[in-house]
Amino acid sequence: MEMLMVFFMGIIGAILGSFFNVVGLRIPEKESIIAPPSNCPSCAHTLSIIDLIPVLSYGLLRGKCRVCGVRISPIYPLVEAATALLFAFATWEIGLKWELLVVLLFISLLMIITVSDIAYMLIPDKVLLFFLPFFIVGRILSPLTPWWDSVLGATIGFSLLLFIAVVSKGGMGGGDIKLFLLIGIVLGTVNTLLTLFLAALFGIVFGGIMHIHRKQGRKTPIPFGPAIVVAALVVYFYGAQLIQIYIKLFFKL
């Protein structure tokens, strides 16, 4: 029964991942997420069922539009697959508890902002504001220990990113600042600080790879959102273990 639930949540994740692609691409453009139906951005062909099977359609169509043959961005299947795997993994790790609701909402937010930040270098306020009340309710139903750690984490996460933005004179985007407020609610103080630390490391790595791939100069801006997303997910599932490893290494020095 447990494995059946994990598999079911993986399917749900894949379906929602497809929807998260739509949300991440349309909300920044102030378009409806309901109408018009999904279509090819090149030829405007309305996609049919065979075009919309999460992950599988990309492989069946060999990564190209069935009508015009233009290559489809790999972001679509990657987000669908990542959401499916994360939903399944979270269910396996946590089980049917209120905390599962919190992490599924957290994963959903992170997938949407990954799409929007890669496509537009923007983390929409509408998306953050939509998830904010759900995270507050989620942390009431499944509080951290102590319960006020969510409040402190949100305050420190927001304030620290705001300070960095002011000191760096715009080096940190407004969406990143607000995102860390939500991360603070979910992860608490210590894990929020750990997320920022890892995000900075991942950002350096991602930035180096993107500059090499695109052959751009170092001053070309790159989206920081994906680095935050990876860091936040790693910390949510493995933050306690990482902190223990750090403490052991520190006291051995």
C-alpha positions in Angstrom: 0.0 0.0 0.0 2.9 2.4 0.8 4.6 1.8 -2.5 1.3 2.3 -4.3 0.9 5.6 -2.6 4.4 6.7 -3.5 3.8 5.7 -7.2 0.4 7.5 -7.2 2.0 10.7 -5.8 4.7 10.4 -8.5 2.0 10.4 -11.1 0.3 13.4 -9.5 3.6 15.2 -9.4 4.2 14.6 -13.1 0.8 16.0 -14.0 1.2 19.0 -11.7 4.7 19.5 -13.1 3.2 20.1 -16.5 0.8 22.6 -15.0 3.7 24.3 -13.1 5.4 24.9 -16.5 2.3 26.7 -17.7 2.0 28.8 -14.5 5.7 29.7 -14.5 5.6 30.8 -18.1 2.3 32.6 -18.1 2.1 34.5 -14.8 5.1 36.7 -15.5 3.5 37.6 -18.8 0.2 38.4 -17.0 -1.6 35.7 -19.0 -4.4 33.4 -17.9 -3.3 30.0 -16.8 -6.6 28.5 -18.0 -7.1 30.0 -21.5 -6.0 29.7 -24.2 -5.2 26.0 -24.1 -1.5 25.0 -24.3 0.0 25.5 -27.7 3.3 25.5 -29.5 5.0 28.8 -29.0 6.3 28.7 -32.6 3.3 27.7 -34.7 0.5 28.3 -32.2 -0.8 24.7 -32.8 -3.1 23.8 -30.0 -1.6 20.8 -28.2 -3.6 17.5 -28.2 -3.5 14.7 -25.6 -0.5 13.0 -27.3 1.4 16.2 -27.0 0.6 16.6 -23.3 1.5 13.3 -21.6 4.0 14.4 -19.0 7.6 13.4 -19.7 6.6 10.7 -22.2 5.4 13.1 -24.9 8.8 14.7 -25.1 10.4 11.4 -25.8 7.7 10.2 -28.2 8.0 13.4 -30.2 11.8 13.4 -30.0 11.8 16.8 -28.4 10.1 18.5 -31.4 6.7 20.0 -32.2 4.5 17.4 -34.0 3.3 20.0 -36.5 6.1 22.5 -37.2 9.1 20.5 -36.1 10.6 23.2 -33.9 12.6 21.9 -31.0 10.8 21.9 -27.6 12.6 23.3 -24.6 13.9 20.5 -22.4 12.7 22.5 -19.4 9.2 21.1 -19.8 10.1 17.4 -19.3 12.7 18.2 -16.7 10.3 20.1 -14.5 7.7 17.3 -15.0 10.2 14.6 -14.1 11.7 16.5 -11.2 8.2 17.2 -9.7 7.2 13.6 -10.1 10.4 12.3 -8.4 10.2 14.9 -5.6 6.5 14.2 -4.8 7.3 10.4 -4.7 10.4 10.9 -2.6 8.7 13.2 -0.1 5.8 10.7 0.3 8.3 7.9 0.9 10.3 9.9 3.4 7.5 11.6 5.4 4.4 9.4 5.0 0.8 10.6 5.3 1.3 13.4 7.8 0.5 17.1 7.8 4.2 17.8 7.1 3.7 16.0 3.7 1.3 18.8 2.8 3.9 21.4 3.7 6.7 19.9 1.6 4.4 19.2 -1.4 3.4 22.9 -1.4 7.1 23.8 -1.0 8.1 21.7 -3.9 5.3 23.2 -6.0 6.4 26.7 -5.3 10.0 25.9 -6.1 9.2 24.2 -9.4 7.1 27.2 -10.6 9.8 29.8 -9.7 12.4 27.6 -11.4 10.5 27.9 -14.7 9.8 31.6 -14.3 13.3 32.6 -13.2 15.0 30.6 -16.1 12.5 32.0 -18.7 12.3 35.6 -17.5 14.8 36.0 -14.6 11.7 36.9 -12.5 10.1 35.4 -9.4 6.5 36.7 -9.6 5.0 38.3 -6.5 1.6 36.7 -7.4 3.1 33.2 -7.0 4.7 34.0 -3.7 1.6 35.7 -2.3 -0.5 32.7 -3.4 1.6 30.3 -1.4 2.2 32.5 1.7 -1.1 31.8 3.5 -0.8 28.0 2.7 2.7 27.9 4.3 1.4 29.8 7.4 -1.5 27.3 7.8 0.8 24.4 7.1 3.2 25.5 9.8 0.3 25.8 12.2 -0.8 22.3 11.5 2.8 21.0 11.4 4.9 23.4 13.5 8.6 23.5 13.8 10.2 23.0 17.2 10.0 25.6 18.7 7.0 26.9 16.8 8.4 30.5 16.7 11.3 29.3 14.6 9.2 29.8 11.5 8.6 33.4 12.4 12.3 34.0 13.2 13.4 32.2 10.1 11.1 34.3 7.9 12.3 37.5 9.6 16.0 36.7 9.3 15.7 35.3 5.8 13.9 38.4 4.5 16.1 40.9 6.4 19.4 39.3 5.5 18.5 39.2 1.7 17.3 42.7 1.9 20.6 43.8 3.5 22.6 42.0 0.8 20.5 43.7 -1.9 21.1 47.2 -0.3 24.8 46.6 0.2 25.3 45.2 -3.3 23.1 47.9 -4.8 20.7 45.7 -6.6 22.9 42.6 -6.8 20.0 40.6 -5.3 16.6 40.6 -6.9 13.4 41.5 -5.1 11.9 38.1 -5.8 14.8 36.4 -4.1 14.3 38.5 -1.0 10.6 37.7 -0.8 11.3 34.0 -1.6 13.5 33.7 1.5 10.7 35.0 3.7 8.7 31.9 2.6 11.7 29.6 2.9 12.2 30.9 6.4 8.6 29.9 7.3 9.1 26.4 6.0 12.7 25.7 7.1 13.3 27.8 10.2 16.3 29.9 11.2 19.3 27.6 11.0 18.2 25.8 7.8 17.3 29.1 6.1 20.9 30.3 6.8 22.2 27.0 5.5 20.1 27.4 2.4 21.6 30.8 1.7 25.1 29.4 2.1 24.5 26.5 -0.2 22.6 28.7 -2.7 25.7 30.9 -3.0 27.9 27.9 -3.7 25.5 26.4 -6.2 25.1 29.9 -7.8 28.8 30.1 -8.4 28.8 26.7 -10.0 25.7 27.3 -12.1 26.9 30.7 -13.1 30.3 29.3 -14.3 28.6 26.6 -16.3 26.1 29.0 -17.9 28.8 31.5 -18.8 31.0 28.8 -20.4 28.0 27.3 -22.3 26.7 30.7 -23.5 30.2 32.2 -23.9 29.0 35.3 -22.1 30.9 37.8 -20.0 31.1 37.6 -16.2 28.9 40.7 -15.8 26.0 39.1 -17.7 23.2 38.5 -15.1 22.1 34.9 -14.5 19.0 33.6 -12.6 19.7 32.9 -8.9 16.4 31.1 -8.4 17.5 27.6 -9.5 20.4 27.7 -7.1 18.1 28.7 -4.3 15.7 25.9 -5.3 18.3 23.2 -5.3 19.7 24.4 -2.0 16.3 24.6 -0.3 15.4 21.1 -1.3 18.8 19.7 -0.2 18.4 21.5 3.2 14.8 20.4 3.7 15.6 16.7 3.3 19.2 16.6 4.5 19.8 19.8 6.5 20.1 18.1 9.9 22.7 15.6 8.5 24.7 18.4 6.9 24.8 20.4 10.1 25.9 17.3 12.1 28.7 16.6 9.5 29.9 20.3 9.8 29.9 20.1 13.6 31.9 16.9 13.6 34.4 18.4 11.2 34.6 21.7 13.1 35.4 20.0 16.5 38.0 17.8 14.9 40.0 20.8 13.7 
